[in-house]
Amino acid sequence: MPATPTGDELRRLVEFAVHLALLAGERILPYFRAQPDVIDKGSAGAFDPVTAADRAAEEVIREEIRREFPEHGILGEEHGAAQGASALTWIIDPIDGTRAFILGQLHWGTLIALNDGSRPVLGVMRQPYVDETFVGSALGAELRRGGLASPLKTRGATRLRDAIVCVTDPALFEAAEERAAFERLASEVRMVRYGGDCYTPCLLAAGHTDLVVEAGLKPWDVQPLVPIVEAAGGIVTDWTGKAPHEGGTALYAANRELHAQALTVLSGARG
């Protein structure tokens, strides 16, 4: 298999990723709104919750990858890294939005990406409770629900003053410079909405919002979402315009015009 899959091989891997997300959902749903036990895996007083659902979902994903593609690497939030003989590595967040999950809210999902050694080449986000699966790769971007698939396309607002920006939690902007940068951007846009975790980049891909600004990310938080947004016509970088794949900050934009304006504001540059 080439390091960067294309054509039929990419199509096969996309469908395998969707299959993984479906399996994970089957493990997760019995715990949802069932008051699962919550373990705090945080350090230095920072609350970082994990549940049995997170761990069970990642375990079934990893087992299936090892069975089907034993040569592939795996990097998951709950069970760490497993080096493979291939350059291809699966990136897994079994439940992105665990806080929402333990509250019974809907803004959570299973995130899966395949990285070719330099970038994520496919991404999947699935929310099993509402049966929505967002898929992105060089083959295109689509939303699958109820046995139907519809293409994803970002929308066309090109001025910050007309844009809606989404943020999971401003408390994640821990550095003073990050807080100041976000406040500058918030003052320039039409509306700011909070919450959403992995859902808001997918809603951006579907044409429902314009910008998503995040910080404090890990690779599994961002890599699965990049192919979805990019295949729908959007742009994803960190706050300096570089690739966001290793985590840290992320700026998701519906188009290049908005992306350029938002980067300028986040950097503090004057037009």
C-alpha positions in Angstrom: 0.0 0.0 0.0 1.4 3.5 -0.8 2.1 5.8 2.1 -0.7 8.1 0.8 -3.7 6.0 -0.3 -5.7 7.1 -3.3 -8.5 5.9 -5.4 -10.1 2.5 -4.5 -7.7 2.0 -1.6 -8.6 5.4 -0.1 -12.3 4.5 -0.6 -11.8 1.2 1.3 -10.0 3.0 4.1 -12.8 5.6 4.4 -15.4 2.9 4.7 -13.3 1.1 7.3 -13.0 4.3 9.3 -16.8 4.6 9.2 -17.1 1.0 10.3 -14.8 1.7 13.2 -17.0 4.6 14.2 -20.1 2.5 14.0 -18.5 -0.1 16.3 -17.5 2.5 18.8 -21.1 3.9 18.9 -22.4 0.5 19.8 -20.1 0.4 22.8 -20.8 3.9 23.8 -24.6 4.2 23.7 -25.4 1.9 26.6 -23.5 4.4 28.8 -25.1 7.5 27.5 -27.5 9.2 29.9 -27.0 6.2 32.2 -24.9 8.1 34.8 -21.6 6.4 34.0 -18.8 6.5 36.6 -16.4 9.3 35.9 -12.6 9.1 36.5 -10.5 12.3 36.7 -7.3 11.7 34.8 -6.2 15.3 35.1 -3.2 16.7 36.8 -2.3 19.9 38.7 -6.0 20.4 39.6 -7.2 20.4 36.0 -10.4 18.2 35.6 -10.0 15.8 32.7 -12.8 13.3 32.8 -12.8 9.8 31.3 -15.5 7.1 31.5 -15.8 3.4 30.8 -17.5 4.3 27.5 -14.3 6.2 26.4 -12.1 3.2 27.2 -14.4 0.5 25.8 -14.9 2.4 22.5 -11.2 2.9 22.0 -10.5 -0.7 22.8 -12.9 -2.0 20.2 -11.5 0.4 17.6 -7.9 -0.7 18.3 -8.8 -4.4 18.2 -10.5 -4.0 14.8 -7.5 -2.1 13.4 -5.1 -4.7 14.6 -7.2 -7.4 13.0 -7.6 -5.7 9.7 -4.4 -3.7 9.3 -1.8 -5.1 11.8 1.0 -3.1 10.0 -0.7 0.3 10.8 0.2 2.4 13.8 -2.3 3.7 16.3 -2.5 6.8 18.4 -5.4 7.1 20.8 -6.3 9.4 23.6 -7.0 6.7 26.2 -4.4 4.0 25.4 -1.5 5.9 23.8 0.7 5.1 20.8 1.4 1.8 19.2 4.1 2.0 16.5 3.4 0.2 13.2 5.6 -1.1 10.3 3.6 1.2 7.9 3.8 5.0 7.7 0.0 5.0 8.1 -1.3 5.7 11.6 -4.8 5.8 12.9 -5.7 8.7 15.2 -8.5 8.1 17.7 -10.5 10.1 20.1 -13.3 7.7 21.3 -15.4 10.4 22.8 -14.5 14.0 22.0 -16.7 16.0 24.3 -16.6 13.8 27.4 -17.9 16.6 29.6 -21.0 16.9 27.3 -21.4 13.2 27.3 -21.5 12.8 31.1 -24.1 15.6 31.3 -26.3 13.9 28.7 -25.8 16.7 26.2 -25.4 15.9 22.5 -22.3 17.7 21.5 -19.9 14.8 21.5 -18.7 12.3 19.0 -16.2 9.6 18.0 -13.2 11.0 16.0 -11.1 8.9 13.7 -8.4 9.9 11.3 -5.8 8.2 9.2 -2.4 10.0 9.0 -0.1 9.1 6.1 3.1 10.2 8.0 2.7 13.9 7.2 -1.0 14.7 7.4 -4.5 13.3 8.0 -5.8 11.9 4.7 -9.3 11.0 5.9 -11.5 11.9 8.9 -14.7 10.7 10.5 -16.9 12.2 13.2 -19.8 10.1 14.4 -22.5 11.0 16.9 -24.4 7.7 17.3 -27.3 9.0 19.4 -28.5 11.2 16.6 -27.0 8.9 13.9 -24.9 11.5 12.2 -21.6 10.6 10.6 -19.4 13.3 9.0 -16.8 12.0 6.5 -14.0 13.8 4.7 -11.2 12.8 2.4 -9.8 13.6 -1.1 -13.0 11.7 -2.3 -15.2 14.5 -0.9 -17.1 15.4 2.2 -20.5 14.2 3.2 -23.0 13.7 6.0 -24.5 10.3 6.4 -27.7 9.8 8.3 -30.5 7.2 8.1 -28.9 5.4 5.2 -28.7 8.6 3.1 -25.6 10.7 2.2 -25.6 14.4 1.5 -22.6 16.5 0.4 -21.0 19.0 2.7 -20.2 22.6 1.6 -19.0 25.5 3.6 -20.9 28.7 3.2 -19.8 32.0 1.6 -19.6 34.8 4.2 -16.4 36.6 3.5 -16.5 39.5 6.0 -15.8 39.1 9.7 -18.6 41.4 10.6 -21.0 38.9 9.0 -19.4 35.8 10.5 -20.5 33.5 13.4 -17.6 32.2 15.4 -17.8 29.1 17.6 -15.6 28.3 20.6 -15.9 25.2 22.9 -14.9 27.0 26.1 -13.0 30.3 26.5 -11.4 28.8 29.7 -9.3 26.7 27.3 -7.5 29.9 26.3 -5.1 29.6 29.2 -2.4 32.0 28.1 -3.1 35.7 28.4 -2.1 36.1 24.7 -4.7 33.6 23.7 -7.4 35.2 25.7 -6.5 38.6 24.2 -6.4 37.3 20.7 -9.9 35.7 21.1 -11.3 38.8 22.6 -10.1 40.8 19.5 -11.7 38.3 17.2 -15.0 38.2 19.2 -15.2 42.0 18.9 -15.0 41.9 15.1 -17.7 39.2 14.3 -21.5 39.1 14.2 -22.0 36.5 16.9 -20.1 34.1 19.2 -21.4 30.8 20.3 -20.0 28.6 23.0 -19.9 24.8 23.4 -19.8 22.2 20.7 -16.4 20.4 20.9 -16.1 18.3 17.7 -19.5 19.2 16.4 -18.8 22.8 15.5 -16.1 22.2 12.8 -18.6 19.7 11.3 -21.3 22.2 11.3 -18.9 24.6 9.7 -18.3 22.0 7.0 -22.1 21.7 6.6 -22.5 25.5 6.0 -24.0 26.4 9.4 -21.3 28.6 10.8 -18.2 30.4 9.6 -15.3 30.2 12.0 -14.3 27.9 14.9 -11.4 28.9 17.2 -9.9 26.5 19.7 -6.8 26.0 21.9 -5.4 23.4 24.2 -5.8 20.7 21.6 -4.1 17.3 21.1 -3.6 15.6 17.8 -6.7 13.4 18.2 -8.8 16.5 18.8 -8.0 18.1 15.5 -6.7 15.6 12.9 -10.0 13.8 12.2 -11.7 17.1 11.6 -9.2 18.6 9.2 -10.1 16.4 6.2 -13.9 16.9 6.8 -13.5 20.7 6.8 -11.0 20.9 3.9 -13.0 18.5 1.7 -16.0 20.7 2.2 -14.1 23.8 1.0 -12.8 25.2 4.3 -9.4 26.0 5.6 -7.8 24.7 8.8 -4.5 26.0 10.4 -3.2 26.9 13.8 -3.4 30.6 14.9 -0.1 31.4 13.0 -1.2 29.9 9.7 0.7 26.6 10.1 -0.5 23.0 10.0 -2.5 22.3 13.2 -1.9 18.5 13.2 0.1 18.3 16.4 -2.5 20.2 18.4 -2.3 23.4 20.3 -4.4 26.1 18.6 -6.7 25.6 15.6 -8.6 28.0 13.4 -11.3 26.5 11.1 -12.6 28.9 8.5 -15.3 28.5 5.8 -13.1 30.0 3.1 -9.8 31.6 2.5 -11.1 35.2 2.8 -12.4 34.7 6.3 -9.4 32.7 7.3 -7.0 35.5 6.3 -9.0 38.1 8.1 -9.3 36.0 11.3 -5.5 35.2 11.2 -4.8 38.9 11.0 -6.9 39.7 14.0 -5.6 36.8 16.1 -2.0 37.8 15.4 -2.8 41.4 16.5 -1.6 42.8 13.1 -3.1 46.0 11.8 -4.6 46.1 8.4 
